[in-house]
């Protein structure tokens, strides 16, 4: 069933709307931003938060979900689950919860938070952590591509939300939903949309983005995992990087030909964070299975292992055991959040740990299982958004962690590990951060001129 409406009952809770400052204003049209690298390149951004925190431009009521927002051409897109009743997973991380209900795609005006249209459809859940959809929308041309937690892929009209085409992975490919649902966001490139599905022979599938027709299928992993795919150029070829539950792979995005495969089997399909490219290197990190560094060949589409480091267990990690946060690599060093909250710095050459701190993630300085924070680079510092709803400005160097400023933006509204958590990656666009919990989406002004007393 398709519904398109302006939802007059969702009243805007606007605090202020400030005019855009001059200068370049970037969009954030899909996962990790315009270049899919987690870098915010806008200028004129605040150097330090003002007393009382940066100003909230507007607040808009939404429902539950983990899906991060996408921002494009003056609109904000996200997914939620209006009928969701469960926060966290009371039966334990591996227990599947059955819930009837619907998923929804919401389009809002980026200037004032007004709901412009919605599209919703029936989506009964049988997954762990059933609060709502996981994957970030992807905007390309005149369409928005969304993926629900039970494998509902939609191509929607940018202006109206009308369905151009739709697929359901369980029906079309005979796959089962993984424990934590379908989470890898659709990746759009040219005339193709790439989807991580799972199942022997169709772990990854390329579809015609205009019609939904299958173009090719590839890879044998039964469980796809949850990691976003990425595109890169190496060895003289364009490569689609796919990290599934069994291996990390480089494919020809045009044909699905597998250029190379490096085995890296993950416990419970914990392939979650985005593979990080840096120069000739490609890096992944998993909560249970540690980290792997590959070298991409300059002459041909090949990859060779440089090192892999795995601790005795996830409780006693060596190097970096990330849960869902994508690490950052710069100037020969890796920075990432380990699975119990330690922000760590490793030497890229050999994976040796240089320092760690719980300062940005754990206010009580005590490690906690599955602690998460998201890193986005801006100029010479990072914006770090942690699971308690704090936005932090900090510099990360081989010498240590230097906190510049901190502000609380949203209260955590979900549950994990016996505590309140906030597990939705923010979007940075048009001089602002757009971030949501299970109750509201807010836009916060991060422009330097707005932060002056």
C-alpha positions in Angstrom: 0.0 0.0 0.0 1.3 3.4 -0.9 0.5 6.6 1.0 1.6 10.1 0.0 0.6 12.9 2.3 1.7 16.2 3.9 0.8 14.8 7.4 -0.7 18.0 8.9 -0.7 16.4 12.4 3.1 16.4 12.4 3.5 20.1 13.5 6.8 21.7 13.2 8.5 22.6 16.4 10.7 25.4 15.0 13.0 27.3 17.2 14.7 29.4 14.6 15.4 29.6 10.9 18.5 31.5 9.9 19.5 32.5 6.4 22.2 30.6 4.7 25.6 32.2 4.9 27.6 32.8 1.7 30.1 30.1 0.6 29.9 26.6 -0.6 27.1 24.5 0.9 27.4 20.8 0.4 24.8 18.1 0.3 25.0 14.7 2.1 23.0 12.6 -0.4 24.0 9.2 0.8 26.0 7.2 3.3 29.1 9.0 4.5 28.5 12.1 2.4 29.0 13.3 -1.2 32.2 11.3 -1.8 31.3 8.4 0.5 34.4 9.0 2.6 33.1 10.6 5.8 34.6 14.0 5.1 32.7 17.3 5.4 34.3 19.8 3.1 32.2 22.9 3.7 34.0 26.1 4.8 32.9 28.7 7.3 32.2 26.1 10.0 32.5 26.7 13.7 35.9 26.4 15.4 34.4 26.0 18.9 30.8 25.6 20.2 29.3 28.7 21.9 28.2 28.6 25.5 24.9 26.6 25.6 25.8 24.7 22.5 25.2 25.5 18.8 21.7 26.8 17.9 18.9 24.3 17.0 17.2 25.6 13.8 14.3 23.3 13.9 12.9 20.1 15.4 10.5 17.7 13.6 8.7 14.8 15.1 9.5 11.4 13.6 9.2 7.7 14.7 11.7 5.1 15.6 14.6 3.8 13.5 18.4 3.6 13.1 18.4 5.0 9.5 20.6 8.1 9.2 19.3 11.0 7.2 20.3 12.0 3.7 20.3 15.6 2.6 20.0 16.7 -1.1 18.8 19.8 -2.9 17.0 21.3 0.0 15.4 18.1 1.2 16.0 15.7 4.0 15.2 12.0 3.7 15.1 9.3 6.3 13.3 6.1 7.3 11.3 5.2 10.4 8.8 2.8 11.8 5.7 4.6 13.2 4.2 1.5 14.9 7.5 0.4 16.7 7.0 -0.7 20.3 10.3 -2.2 21.2 13.5 -0.4 22.2 16.7 -2.5 22.1 16.1 -6.3 22.3 14.7 -7.5 25.6 15.3 -11.2 24.7 19.0 -10.7 24.1 21.1 -9.6 21.1 20.5 -12.8 19.1 16.7 -13.2 19.9 14.4 -12.3 17.0 11.4 -10.2 18.0 8.2 -10.5 15.9 6.3 -7.3 15.3 3.6 -6.3 12.8 3.8 -2.8 11.5 4.9 -0.5 8.7 8.0 1.2 7.5 8.0 4.7 6.3 10.1 7.0 4.1 9.8 10.7 5.2 10.8 13.7 3.1 11.2 17.0 4.9 12.1 20.5 3.8 15.7 21.2 4.9 15.0 24.8 5.7 12.2 24.5 8.2 11.6 20.7 8.8 8.1 20.6 7.2 7.1 17.2 6.0 6.7 17.3 2.2 5.7 13.7 1.6 5.8 10.3 3.1 5.7 6.8 1.7 4.8 3.8 3.9 4.2 0.1 3.4 3.5 -3.0 5.4 6.7 -4.5 6.9 6.2 -7.2 9.6 9.5 -7.8 11.4 11.2 -10.9 12.7 14.6 -9.5 13.6 16.7 -8.6 16.6 16.6 -4.9 17.6 13.3 -4.3 15.8 12.9 -0.5 16.4 13.0 0.3 12.7 14.9 0.6 9.4 18.7 0.6 9.4 19.9 1.8 6.0 20.5 5.4 4.9 18.6 6.6 1.8 20.5 7.3 -1.3 19.6 10.2 -3.6 20.5 10.1 -7.3 19.0 12.3 -10.0 15.2 12.5 -9.6 14.9 9.5 -7.4 15.5 8.3 -3.8 16.5 4.7 -3.1 15.6 3.2 0.3 16.1 -0.2 1.9 14.0 -1.5 4.8 15.1 -3.9 7.5 13.2 -6.8 5.9 14.6 -6.3 2.4 12.1 -3.9 0.8 13.9 -1.8 -1.8 12.1 1.2 -3.2 12.9 3.7 -5.9 10.8 6.8 -5.2 10.3 10.0 -7.0 12.3 12.8 -5.4 9.5 15.4 -5.7 6.4 13.3 -4.8 7.4 10.0 -3.2 5.6 8.0 -5.8 7.0 4.5 -6.4 8.9 4.2 -9.6 9.7 0.5 -8.9 10.2 -1.8 -5.9 11.9 -5.1 -5.1 11.7 -7.4 -2.1 14.9 -9.4 -1.5 13.3 -12.3 0.4 10.6 -12.8 -2.3 12.9 -12.1 -5.3 16.0 -14.0 -4.2 14.7 -16.5 -1.6 16.9 -15.3 1.1 16.3 -15.1 4.8 16.6 -11.9 6.8 19.8 -11.8 8.8 19.6 -11.5 12.6 19.8 -7.7 12.6 18.0 -7.1 9.3 19.1 -5.7 6.0 21.3 -2.8 6.8 23.8 -2.1 3.9 22.5 1.0 2.1 21.9 0.9 -1.6 24.9 2.3 -3.5 24.0 4.2 -6.7 26.6 4.8 -9.3 25.8 5.9 -12.9 22.9 3.8 -14.1 23.3 1.1 -11.5 22.2 0.5 -7.9 24.2 -2.1 -6.0 22.6 -4.0 -3.2 24.0 -6.4 -0.6 21.5 -9.3 -0.4 23.2 -12.6 0.6 22.8 -16.1 -0.6 25.1 -18.2 -2.8 25.6 -16.6 -6.2 23.8 -13.4 -5.3 25.5 -12.0 -2.2 25.7 -8.7 -4.2 23.4 -7.7 -7.0 23.5 -4.8 -9.5 20.1 -3.4 -10.7 19.2 -0.9 -13.4 18.5 2.1 -11.2 15.8 3.3 -13.6 13.8 0.1 -13.9 15.0 -2.3 -11.1 15.9 -4.9 -13.6 18.8 -7.1 -12.5 22.0 -6.6 -14.4 24.3 -9.1 -12.7 24.8 -11.1 -9.5 27.9 -12.3 -7.8 29.7 -13.8 -4.7 28.9 -17.0 -2.7 28.4 -15.9 0.9 25.2 -17.1 2.4 25.1 -14.2 4.8 25.8 -10.8 3.3 26.7 -9.0 6.5 25.8 -5.4 7.1 28.7 -3.3 5.7 28.1 -0.5 3.2 29.8 -1.1 -0.1 32.1 1.4 -1.6 33.7 2.3 -5.0 37.3 3.0 -5.7 39.9 3.2 -8.5 42.9 0.9 -8.1 45.1 -1.2 -10.4 43.9 0.7 -13.5 40.3 -0.4 -12.9 37.1 0.9 -11.2 36.4 -1.5 -8.3 33.3 -2.2 -6.2 34.5 -3.1 -2.7 32.2 -5.6 -1.0 32.8 -6.9 2.5 30.6 -9.8 3.3 30.5 -12.3 6.2 33.2 -14.5 4.5 35.6 -12.2 2.7 36.4 -8.8 1.4 36.2 -8.6 -2.4 37.0 -6.3 -5.4 34.5 -6.6 -8.3 34.1 -5.0 -11.7 31.0 -2.7 -11.1 30.0 -3.0 -14.8 29.9 -6.8 -15.0 30.2 -8.3 -11.5 33.5 -10.0 -12.4 35.4 -10.8 -9.2 38.9 -9.3 -9.5 40.1 -10.6 -6.1 38.9 -12.1 -2.8 40.6 -12.0 0.5 39.1 -14.4 3.1 38.1 -12.7 6.4 35.3 -14.8 8.0 33.4 -12.9 10.6 31.6 -14.3 13.7 27.8 -13.7 13.5 28.3 -11.9 10.1 29.9 -8.9 11.9 31.0 -7.2 8.8 29.5 -3.8 9.6 31.8 -0.7 9.2 32.6 0.7 5.8 35.9 -0.5 4.3 38.3 2.4 4.5 40.6 3.2 1.5 43.8 5.3 2.1 46.3 5.5 -0.7 47.4 2.0 -1.6 45.8 0.5 1.5 42.3 -0.9 2.3 41.3 -1.5 6.0 38.4 -3.3 7.7 37.7 -3.9 11.4 35.2 -6.2 13.1 34.0 -6.5 16.7 34.9 -10.2 17.1 37.6 -10.7 14.5 39.9 -7.8 14.7 41.4 -5.9 11.8 42.8 -6.6 8.3 45.0 -4.3 6.2 45.3 -4.9 2.5 47.5 -3.4 -0.2 45.8 -2.6 -3.5 48.1 -3.4 -6.4 49.0 -0.4 -8.6 49.4 -2.3 -11.8 46.4 -4.7 -11.8 43.2 -5.2 -9.8 44.6 -7.3 -7.0 45.0 -7.1 -3.3 47.5 -8.7 -0.9 47.4 -8.9 2.9 49.8 -6.6 4.8 48.7 -7.6 8.3 45.8 -8.8 10.4 45.5 -8.5 14.1 43.0 -10.3 16.4 42.9 -10.3 20.1 42.3 -13.3 22.4 38.6 -12.3 22.3 36.4 -9.3 21.8 36.8 -8.6 25.5 40.7 -8.6 25.2 41.2 -7.0 21.8 44.5 -6.2 20.1 44.7 -3.3 17.7 41.1 -2.4 16.8 37.9 -4.4 17.1 35.3 -1.9 15.8 31.6 -2.6 16.0 29.8 -0.3 13.5 31.9 2.8 13.4 34.0 3.4 10.2 37.6 4.1 11.2 39.6 7.1 9.8 43.2 6.9 8.3 45.5 9.8 7.9 49.3 10.4 7.7 50.2 6.8 8.4 47.8 6.3 11.3 44.4 4.7 12.0 41.9 6.1 14.3 38.8 4.1 15.3 36.4 3.2 18.1 36.9 -0.2 19.6 33.9 -2.4 20.6 34.0 -1.4 24.3 34.3 2.4 23.5 38.0 3.0 23.4 39.0 5.5 20.8 42.3 4.1 19.6 45.2 5.2 17.4 47.2 2.5 15.5 50.3 2.8 13.4 49.2 1.9 9.9 52.4 0.2 9.0 52.1 -2.6 11.6 48.9 -2.0 13.6 50.7 -1.2 16.8 48.5 0.7 19.2 49.8 4.2 20.1 47.1 5.4 22.5 43.6 4.9 23.6 41.0 7.0 25.5 37.4 6.6 26.7 36.9 10.4 26.9 34.7 10.8 23.9 32.5 7.8 24.5 32.2 6.8 28.1 31.4 9.6 30.7 32.2 7.3 33.5 35.5 6.1 31.9 34.4 2.5 32.2 34.4 0.3 29.0 31.0 -1.0 28.0 30.2 -3.6 25.3 29.1 -2.3 21.9 29.9 1.4 22.7 29.8 3.4 19.5 30.7 6.8 18.2 30.8 8.1 14.6 33.8 10.0 13.2 33.5 12.7 10.5 36.6 14.6 9.4 36.4 18.4 8.9 39.5 20.4 8.1 42.1 19.6 10.7 39.7 18.1 13.3 36.9 15.6 13.7 33.3 15.9 14.6 32.6 12.9 16.8 28.9 12.0 17.5 28.6 9.5 20.4 25.9 7.2 21.5 24.8 9.5 24.4 23.9 12.2 21.9 27.0 14.4 22.4 28.6 16.2 19.5 32.4 16.6 20.1 35.0 18.7 18.2 38.4 17.1 18.6 41.8 16.7 17.0 43.2 13.2 16.6 47.0 13.0 16.2 49.6 10.3 16.8 50.3 12.1 20.1 46.8 11.8 21.4 43.2 13.0 21.7 42.6 16.7 22.1 39.0 17.7 22.8 38.1 21.2 21.6 34.4 21.5 22.4 31.4 19.4 23.3 27.6 19.9 23.2 24.7 17.6 24.0 22.2 17.5 21.0 19.7 14.7 21.6 18.9 12.2 24.3 19.4 8.6 23.6 16.1 6.8 23.1 17.1 3.2 22.4 18.6 0.4 24.4 21.7 -1.8 24.2 23.9 -3.5 26.7 21.6 -2.4 29.5 22.0 1.3 28.8 20.4 4.1 26.8 22.0 4.4 23.4 21.8 6.5 20.2 22.9 4.6 17.1 22.1 6.8 14.1 24.9 8.4 12.1 24.4 12.1 11.5 24.5 14.0 8.2 26.5 17.1 7.8 25.2 19.5 5.1 24.4 23.1 4.3 26.3 24.3 7.4 24.5 22.1 9.8 24.3 18.7 11.4 21.1 16.7 10.8 20.6 14.0 13.5 17.7 11.9 14.7 16.7 9.7 17.6 13.4 7.7 17.9 11.3 10.8 18.5 12.6 13.7 16.5 14.9 14.9 13.7 16.8 18.1 14.4 18.9 20.5 12.4 21.6 22.3 14.3 23.5 25.3 12.9 27.3 24.8 12.8 28.2 27.8 10.8 30.8 30.1 12.4 28.8 33.3 12.1 25.8 31.7 13.9 28.1 30.7 16.8 29.3 34.2 17.7 27.9 35.6 21.0 
